[in-house]
């Protein structure tokens, strides 16, 4: 028997979701919607009585204070799409649900909840009902459905009542296809690669063909798919390992002084970007506290004598472009599993998001692309859903807007973890059982690894919709608890997560040096009908693979059973260095591990850097009539304005270890430079014997600099990331870095030339600051191809994440001004550098004078850290987007204290620094610091030898700036500044 449960809000209760839908319908160009009511739908199947369904509904699904419920049996007439006219009186009714087979996490948890009530539900599904009131025709309703309410990659809609979207019954399939490639000519090989979504190049296809000629047989579809996944850009990073002939055709770049250790202006042959620059920098710096870099699922650092910490940042760009909620949701889940995969407990999440402009009109949108507002809403909801439900604080990040991200948004998800010293075990042994724990396997995520290695087009959603996944954070939370217990009892010898490529990637990597045999028929499925290659390659979420000695199996079963975690033995590690895949008694795949992991031909690429194609020459005009107006516009601009509405949706307090929070100040709404975490593991009740060592988490990113020179962008991003963590109390000599490169098509020499230059900048800056890279990720082919074939690459984007050690969290510093009567010090010299600045962006300009590297700024950071250790610093803020003026304004309104600045006293590295450059320039290496009047001389003594000057004081409730000629150039109340920053009006001041 099938039942339909409708949960609705009582008419007197306001629904914030509904208000947002009304607003979005008007932006979509459908003005007739007057109001919307949103109801939740649940469908249940099983041998159930009406009384049981009613009890289940009232105990699990309904809040009786604000909601009501209606339960009904589903009549057999509702079959297929089940669409009716969708009109009831003055309302239009639209119902939306997942396609059968798409992960429905609420439904999965509903079945578990029902079981705890002793009610057995065979299948469950969920949906949403929208009741739209107003002057709407059917065409309007359909436009709203497809434009706002339903993502047809994973969902379907009806006008009227929908049918229960249960997965249809099917027979299990052990069918394996043999692919005849041994005699296939090159053109057919290339065509097959595209048709099967393999995205292998011709050299790789030839290598596979040659291998099977030697084997004397044709590959199975399981083997071919396994090779495509293992050799994908996403998994093997073949561009960063490629041999690159780099040619510099012009040395007139804004950054071309020849002083670089790796000489960024020289033409050369590069033996892999990863080896030559990123790993080489870490090896040269040789910090003793780096425990593991570029080896495991996450970088591992020594926290103290008892604990290690880990950090990983991943991207989930292509999936988020197709299905924003699911893409971001599983991005968070995946990076959390990376940290679990090094046996750590997740203690903090991060997110950095890059979207197209939110105010684009529909006629400005490329074909086949979701509107940036819809992408942003879905991504933010996905991050909120996963982190909050897992009980992990989301503590640091950024949101950027640029037209270049319209067709290809970027979603960076990070996670920090902590584990007992030396608790990570990552070497499977012959005889160990290969065990899957967590969620079941379905068709979701097929070809995710290969799809992420290709460009997006207007047809991507239709052709590879199966790559989209939806997560279930409750499942991940339960197996996290089981894994931590198993870790502490030493029950496993190796562990990794099922991410891109599913079991193929996870088991294949674990068995690389030992060999493994897997029975795919043993894998628990969400529903029957999957072919063997689909079982093997599925990227269904919430799954981990463990290598477990047989004698520990029973105890591990007990641990998992106590937490409702499904455990399945799917194979055994063998010692024969082969990958053997069975489906019952049938061998469906057998490959040599050496060929699988090392047989990929090394790419030989050409890269060209030609500064003549970049912005150069005269800068835009600096004439401005009203600097007050400029500052207000900057504060209200999308990339600088408050992100509190997003931050408040994320729980940053859970676990009770967040010392410096994402928002700070007297009203807890000022923008922190970074977050400080005090892990629970090192806290002690009452503080007796407690370790007060903590972690600062920050980041640096500015793609506008990369449009001018990626080398300068890399320096600036590393400098900003370090300044952010140092500003809250991190030791500048105890900071580890993560790099995340998001770029266009690396097969195009100009795109690759910029990537080379960014990697060179990373090397130079890391050495200058003594900050090692411990992990990273590249996401390439971020280009959108429109229906005409025109390519639109994203801006060259490099995210640098920083994890710094805070010696004593009790001495952490925040950015808000503390009181009147303090001195304000500027640290670092200002140069005439406005290229790529937020100031230029106000007028649609880019400029060429990108901020140059400031290698000596590490000395200023060390001195500042010493001053913090002596408790001489009351507030500290780095000068980044918007320059000194924005930094001062943010400090003032966050603390509720006014300030007066004197630009004539600002330390400058060159002549020609006028009022505009002094206020809005974004020269690297600079801070603005509040120091108590009584501590001024002591502070200056500590800062002796670095560029540092007293440039003002705190007073009243007005921000006042005296120009380079001592005239008043800015004067406004801090409440006016804050209103602009928070999105309010700034006309009346």
C-alpha angles and dihedrals in degrees: 000000000000123000134193118211117194116194113191136180117246113255093246093056117089116227116209091196091060094051090054091052092052091051092048093050089058091049087049088058100254103119098172098083110108100172142352132209118197122205131183120236128205127183122198130190126190146082090306135150123221089246092056092050091048091051093047091049095050096044099042111019111034135068099206093201095066106008141063131199139214121195123195140163115252110242118225091241089077100085135137112004091344096206122169129179093284095216124114115172108304092344132094112209122209121179122193130191141160122273110258108273097026111123110266104189095182090054092049092052090045090059090051092047092050090051090057087056088052090250115130113213115186097196136000134187136177138214144166129243120208121195109196120193123197143062099324133150124201091263090055091051092050091048090052091047096052096034099046118000109040130046101201092202089076105004143052130204138207134198097234129000117356127215119250104273095222118158108258119242116260139168120260111256126217092170114141124189125215112218113211102217104136093090097025113125120234097258091054091047090055092047092049090051091057095042093050093044091241097134093201119152124234095261090054093047090051091052090052092047091051092049093054092045086058091046089052095228144077122263121252119235087251092058095044092050090047092054092047091052096044092047096043120123088239094059107029101031092221095173092056089048095044127113104248130197102208120197125190107199097180133023099196092103117138086248107046110115096135091231096113118115089226094038102231093201097057126099110234148144111262121208095212128318093238094050098038101044118009103036090033091057092051092049093048093049090047100188110191092218093063104102100175131004128180091349111084133042087275138014113265125211133184107250096180138319092296107033141050125201128208134200134190134168121193134182127230101181109139095044090049091053090057100037111008099191095046094040094054093036093056091039089063092043092050097051091045088055089050088061092044085050089066090050094255133137111238111241104168141015130206133196133191117184132191118193140168119257111297094219099058113138116234092250090060092058122105115238118272094017129119116235113264090239090057092045092049093048092050096044094049091047091049093052091046092049097052103038096043095048092049091050095239117138116237100215113160141031148102140241121217131184125203134148088239091071096054096099096029118032121194123227118186116187122187137184135191121203140182130212138169113275113279093359095128113100117186111164121094117211131212109270095028115131117244104227132186119206130182131022130020127254125256139155093276115119099020111164091006094138095047093040090053088056094061139067123268120244136182088264099048095102092055097043102042104021090135090075090074117101136186120209135222108210093184090062090049092049092054096050090044088061091048094048093051091053091047090049093053091049093048094237100147136051098199139015139180139157131252101243128137107006095018117221090353091065099034100044093035092056094043091051097041096107099031112028130243141214120208132187105211092192088068094059111109111240133206088222136353127260103067117139117229094257090051091052090049098045102034113124094205107160136246098040131130131184122217133188105221130180108238093242090063097051098093094050091047089051090054092051092049096043091053088059100039090250115151114230124190132178103223100169150324137261107245116188094232095103091233133117107229119182123190134182100203105305095342120096106223099172138016123172140160110251092221092059093042094053105023105025096085111114112245112247120238109203137180122227127187129191114192113173089190088076091055131080111286142152130036118019123232117273115282097203110130126168100198121031090181088063092047092053092048092049091050093050090050095045116114097246095049105031123100118292092192093120088062098036092054091059090062119073105233096166101058114116089030097247104107107115101166107032131206089257122041143164136079091314096030092242104104120109113258118214091223141341127256118213126195104196117227090230092069097041119096127201110266092005094269108146091354122156109229095195112126145172131251117207121197143142145208128213136153116157092180088072089053090058086065102034127345090203090061090043091057092051092047094048092051091045092050094046091052094045090051094056094038089052090064097044110281119146106248089216091056103056126119123197136214123199126209115183117194111184145152129259108326091201089072108084096220093052091047091046090060091047091053091050092051091050090051089052090052091053095049096044094045090053093045092053097034090234115142126214110235102174141000148164136213123210110189136175091050093160131124117219112204126210090271092056094251113146122225111191122196117249109275100271130193121177116196115194120195130203112189133182115241108204093207123010089202087071096050115136130218130204102239120104110250107202148342119273098045127126122245118217128193114212119199132028124277121226134189093268121136101140111130090006128149087239092062091044090064089069096036093255129132106189127194107245094096114180110275125225116275104199092175093061090090088071090055090049091052092050091047090050090052089052090051090051088056090050092243096130119080097176135001133188130174120233108235131126108026093013128231095338095057092043092052093046092050092049091049101049093039090057098035090235128118126227142201119213129193112207091190089070095050114121107247130188096205144014121269099054100144130180096279095049092044092051103038107019115118102212110166127247099039135133136177112218136189116216127179113251091242091054097048098101093045090050092050090050091054091047094048111134098030131084103273132140139167104249103171150328141249122257143144123339102295130093109221126179124193112205130230088277092046094254121135107259100164128027123160140136114261090234089062091050091049093049090055092048092049093051099261127129118289100180097098108057 
